[in-house]
Amino acid sequence: MEEQKKKKKLVRKIIGWVVYVAILVVLIWAIPKVMSYALNTDYPMASITSGSMWPALKKGDLVFIKGAGKEDIDIGDIVVYRNEKGFTIHRVIEKNEQTLTTKGDANNVNDSPVRYEAIIGKAVERKNKPIRIPYLGSINILVNRSKI
């Protein structure tokens, strides 16, 4: 009788862990999918990998990105765009008909003009400041560095 109770307890524990892991996997898979839908972009989060946007964004910050087209972008917005090296997240300093120019807040030189088609989106802001989670982007930086 005592042996059966121990087996039932063990089975319950195993089932509990399996359910816990299943919920965790669903959350890890679902959160980015839901955020992509809600923020209207395939890339709802970005890790800051350099100090070029200091002090607004620091290396290791995780920022949220919402989809944005030409009409949604203004001078002063922080945008993410695709380039030959990957992605860049910098502030818009000039808008033209076909391109926009960006610059990192801590940089001395403007970036080359970017076509609007390369824009992934712009940083989600609250009270004119980008929403960021300090240090959480460092995990992504470490994972990607180990792939090199």
PyMOL commands that set and color helices and strands:
alter all, ss='L'
color gray80, all
select helices_A, chain A and resi 2-39+70-72+116-118+137-147
alter helices_A, ss='H'
color red, helices_A
select strands_A, chain A and resi 45-47+62-66+78-83+86-95+99-103+114-115+119-123+125-126+129-130+132-133
alter strands_A, ss='S'
color yellow, strands_A
deselect
rebuild
show_as cartoon
